[in-house]
Amino acid sequence: MTMNAPRAPELAALLNKHQDEIMIAWARMMQQIPGSRYGGYSLDQIRSWLSLETEATLKTLSTGSYEPTEAYLRDIALGSLEAGFGIAELIEGLLLFREATLPVIQRAYAEDDPQLDRAIAALDAFLRLKVGRFGHLYAEAMDRELRRSEQRFRTVADFAYDWEYWVDPTGSYLYISPSCERITGYRAQEFQADPGLLERIIHPDDRAVAVDHFRHEAVESSRLSPFEFRVITCRGEERWLEHVCQPVYDAAGNYLGRRGSNRDATERKRVEQELEQHVRDRATAAERSRLARELHDSVTQALYSVNLHAEAASLALTAGKETVVATSLQKLQAMTHEAMMDLRMLIFELHPPILKEEGLAAALRARLATVESRAGLQTEFQVEGEESLPLAVAEELFWVAVEAFNNVLKHANANKVIVELAFRAERVRLIITDNGRGFDPKTAQSGMGLQTIAGRVERIGGTLDLSTTLDQGTTICIEAPIEARGEGDHGPAKDSGARR
């Protein structure tokens, strides 16, 4: 399998230099996972496993080739399954690599060094790819192990683990294996007596696509046609089937019907969903922790500054220095205004709109009303067309807008922001314009969040056009296809990005 991994040779060199320190910390963390099987192994045993994993990781980060990590994950997926490890503790162990590595990265770069953010971003991207792929490999290993176990006891076609069948050109069953009863609760004789039974038990949401697949695709093509759909068993349970079928022809080229196989993929789906939820929960917890720290730091710094100027005003008032009092009060007013603006931005990020339920337009309106309008900016929002976006595209565009709004509030010195959102048949366009002081893009690349915006736009296959002139404002225009690249993803976790 060919996969592209983040290429980060500098990060790889840094981790290689400190790999003993990282593996020691990593092994100790894994050994302390509550209720985990890792607790039954010595630190030396765990470190011996981690040395192979670290070697594969360094090769992948150095070259951008995912093959070393893919090969390692395939080995441990089967080995871990045979050793009795559960998916949750394995994922926990993989993710602890970040906790063990982060102190090394933070020591290597200054807090305001852009390389720090890039190194952490590369590490997180690699871990997301690694954890996601491991879940699939673990599920495959478990599925292979299940089929191997069944095959030890079933050696003839009638005892095949998967639901095998063959229908003739009229749609009647020539053969159907007894496993159909294990999966659906209906016996082979019931399917043979009622050829329409399969179509009727398909989940209503999947029925139209599945029926079209059965009636057309497999007959018109000589290739295998993999497909997944749900059925409702005779007991009312919902089960996932991994289906593959192919037309059958005789030596003379006459069509003899369709040969199909249905594999019960319910457990694999469950494992994948648990894995996805686990990764999302950890990402959400980490993000909320970061925002909570920023909120605490912002409040503490603001209160400290306010206290200093309040004391100065009090002393000046006692001394009868009215000019000093007025100046201190003006500074107090400016500081409290800025602190309130920062707090609104951070609180909004702690409780962002749920795009899946409300949509991009509603989320942007909520942000403008909650933060920008309360900060005194005049806002204008225009929507054209009917919204219909995949969640992945909507989330990336939303956080692009948030990054741009934050820049307007903190740096543009603007009093108006205009947002235009247009939905076309195949593309969506987002334009954000402010009337602020503008900036020089050549000197602002590393500190203005432009790299974060560009990265998000690139992830959805979009284009970014920036127009800015000193003292005449800034316009950011993003266009992206409606369908996200690599769809099937789940909304990416929000990253903090750089600020302008």
Beta strands, then each sheet from edge to edge (+ up, - down):
strand 1: 163-167
strand 2: 173-176
strand 3: 227-232
strand 4: 238-249
strand 5: 255-264
strand 6: 378-384
strand 7: 416-423
strand 8: 427-434
strand 9: 463-469
strand 10: 473-481
sheet 1: 2+ 1- 5+ 4- 3+
sheet 2: 6+ 7+ 8- 10+ 9-
end
